[in-house]
Amino acid sequence: MTLAARAVTDERVTKAGPALTLLRRPEVGAAVAALAVFVFFSVSTQAFLTPAGVSTWLYSASLFGIMAVAVALLMIGGEFDLSAGAMTGTTGLIVGVITTEWGVNIWLAMLIALAAALSIGAANAYVVMKTGVPSFIVTLATFFILQGVNLAVTKLITGTVAIQGMSEVSGFEQVKVFFGSSFPFLGMNLKVSIVWWVAVTLVATWVLLRTRAGNWIFAVGGQVTSARQVGLPVMKVKLGLFMTTAGAGWLVGMLQLFDVSTVQATTGIGQEFIYIICAVVGGCLLTGGYGSAVGAALGALIYGMTLQGIVFAQWDNNWLKAFLGVMLLLAVLVNRSVRRQVGIR
């Protein structure tokens, strides 16, 4: 067969019909799964579709969704961040400690926490790129460092492993409007974190699909060597992605802090794998170069609905872990099968 004939018959370059084009979208599987979970708990429980029930699982999904979208961008770029969960607690603790113990202005404290988060994200990227050590290992080390510092420093300064009294800090109510308030919508009382979740998902989707930076992320995640050879700014892309994940950790930390007005030294610990699972369920490949911000948001929605649905159904909470394992395995197998069927390599 000639090269010309090969090009004509290659299914990757032939014109795809609407159904094939739809199947090629990485978030399709997550959308189907989300619909199935929604229908199941709507039918099997009474509280799931009540205004209070919907508000609860949307709030839960929003916090996981913000982080899942950021982690998805990083995974598309070919990297992992296992310190993402601990980062949410670290930023909350920084704000809590320096405002309640040292009287720092609350807005300045938030900027200091953001600067610290972005610096840690940049340090992760620098170590990964300069040493060649896998990001899995580098960020795992960062996770343990943050976990230890969160516990030890908080206890050293406050004598406990939790920050109390945030609601008494000057300016707390003003900040709460942006990070911890609620608003009525269609009979529900929705948290402002849901607005942040939607906004983050829309911006991430726009970046991936409509900007040059999005093309760079896919290219760097798919073939980093080739991307470097054609002159793409690999270091800048990786740096931006790690800092984005850290910035998302700061945002979720603030949303949690100003919602409940307290933060524990263990906040966020163990949630990093949930973010990765949500991204994988949403269509991201563990090998990089493929995925979707919308898919990651849907993965978080599935987790949020399941987390609260199990409570509404009065099941043993241990079933949630089993569900996560099954969901992850099925997502990987389904994504692999679909990509083979539609000809994506």
C-alpha positions, 0 to 999 in steps of 0.5 A, spaced: 500 500 500 502 506 498 503 512 503 497 516 499 493 510 500 495 509 507 493 516 508 486 516 505 484 509 509 487 512 516 481 512 520 484 518 524 484 523 518 478 521 515 471 525 516 468 523 522 460 523 523 457 526 528 456 520 533 464 518 532 465 526 533 461 525 540 464 519 542 471 522 541 470 527 547 473 525 553 467 527 558 462 523 554 463 517 559 463 521 565 456 524 563 453 518 562 455 515 569 453 522 572 446 521 569 446 514 571 448 516 578 443 521 579 437 517 576 439 511 581 439 516 587 433 520 585 429 513 585 432 510 591 432 516 596 427 521 598 432 526 600 436 526 594 432 531 590 429 536 595 432 543 595 436 541 601 439 535 598 441 538 591 444 544 595 448 539 599 451 534 594 452 540 589 456 544 595 460 537 596 461 536 588 464 544 588 469 543 592 472 537 589 470 539 582 475 546 583 481 541 585 479 536 580 479 541 574 486 544 576 488 537 577 486 535 570 489 540 567 496 538 570 494 531 568 493 533 561 500 536 561 503 529 563 504 531 571 501 529 577 500 533 584 499 529 590 500 535 595 494 538 592 489 536 598 494 538 603 495 545 600 488 546 601 489 545 609 496 549 609 493 555 606 487 555 610 492 554 616 496 560 614 490 565 614 488 562 620 494 563 624 497 569 622 490 573 623 488 570 630 494 569 633 498 575 630 493 580 628 494 581 620 489 584 616 485 578 613 486 580 606 493 581 607 493 574 610 490 571 604 495 574 599 500 571 603 497 564 603 496 565 596 503 567 595 506 561 599 501 556 595 504 559 588 511 558 591 510 551 593 507 550 586 513 553 582 518 549 587 515 543 585 515 544 577 522 547 578 524 540 581 521 536 577 523 539 570 531 540 573 532 533 576 527 529 572 525 526 578 517 524 576 512 529 579 509 523 583 515 522 587 516 530 588 509 532 590 509 526 594 515 528 598 511 535 598 505 532 601 509 529 607 512 536 608 506 540 608 502 535 612 508 535 618 509 542 618 501 543 618 501 539 624 507 541 628 507 549 626 500 549 628 501 546 635 507 550 636 503 556 635 496 555 638 497 549 642 492 545 638 491 542 631 485 547 629 484 554 628 478 557 632 475 564 632 476 566 625 469 569 625 471 574 630 477 576 626 476 584 623 473 583 616 471 576 616 464 578 614 466 582 608 471 576 605 465 571 607 461 574 602 466 572 596 468 565 599 463 563 604 456 566 603 449 562 600 444 565 595 437 563 593 436 559 587 430 556 584 428 554 592 435 552 593 440 555 598 446 554 594 453 556 596 458 561 593 463 555 592 458 552 586 459 559 582 467 558 583 466 551 580 462 553 574 467 559 573 473 555 574 471 549 569 469 555 564 475 558 564 479 552 564 475 549 558 476 556 554 484 555 555 484 548 553 480 549 547 481 556 545 488 558 546 495 557 544 496 555 551 491 550 551 495 547 545 501 547 548 498 543 554 496 537 550 502 537 546 507 537 552 503 532 555 502 528 549 510 528 547 514 532 551 520 531 547 517 533 541 514 539 544 521 541 546 524 540 539 519 544 536 520 550 540 514 550 545 516 553 552 515 546 556 518 549 562 513 555 562 507 550 561 509 545 567 510 551 571 504 554 570 500 548 571 503 546 577 502 553 580 495 553 577 494 547 581 497 550 588 492 556 586 486 552 586 488 549 593 488 556 595 481 557 593 478 551 596 482 552 602 479 559 603 472 557 601 472 551 606 475 556 611 470 562 610 464 557 610 465 553 617 470 559 620 475 554 622 480 549 619 484 543 622 491 541 621 489 535 617 484 538 612 485 536 605 489 530 607 487 524 603 483 528 598 489 528 593 487 521 590 479 523 589 481 529 585 485 524 580 480 519 580 475 525 578 479 527 573 480 520 570 473 518 570 472 525 566 476 522 561 484 524 563 489 519 561 494 517 566 499 518 561 497 525 559 496 529 553 488 527 553 482 529 557 477 535 559 476 540 564 468 539 563 469 531 564 473 532 571 467 537 573 463 531 571 467 526 575 467 531 581 459 531 580 459 524 580 463 523 587 459 529 590 452 525 588 455 519 591 458 521 597 451 524 599 447 519 596 450 514 600 448 518 606 441 519 604 440 512 603 443 510 610 448 505 607 454 504 610 459 509 608 465 504 607 461 503 601 464 509 598 471 507 598 469 501 594 465 505 589 471 509 588 475 503 586 470 500 581 469 507 578 476 508 577 477 501 574 471 502 570 473 509 567 480 507 565 477 500 561 471 504 558 476 510 556 481 505 553 476 501 549 472 508 546 479 510 544 480 504 540 474 504 537 474 511 535 481 511 532 484 515 537 492 513 539 
